[in-house]
Amino acid sequence: MAVAVYVLGILVTALCTLLLLRAYAKVGQKLLLWAGLCFAGLTVANILLFVDLVIWTDVSLYTWRLSAAAVAMLLLLYGLVSESD
């Protein structure tokens, strides 16, 4: 059951990434780009979570997972600050 939750998390964040970047390509609003890049980073973090807890159980990817999520959040934070009026 846990594997299904991890896979659904990956699929949802990947879908959000796709939709946000597609909307950015259509509209051209920079905040959509930053949000899309954030969700791309969150997708990477979810993939690392899956690899860490399901595939490589003897190796800890905890630091890599947190680093990917932190970079993703920093991208969104930068986008929010730079696009504020």
Secondary structure, 3 states (H helix, E strand, C coil): CHHHHHHHHHHHHHHHHHHHHHHHHHHCCHHHHHHHHHHHHHHHHHHHHHHHHHHCCCCCCHHHHHHHHHHHHHHHHHHHHHCCC
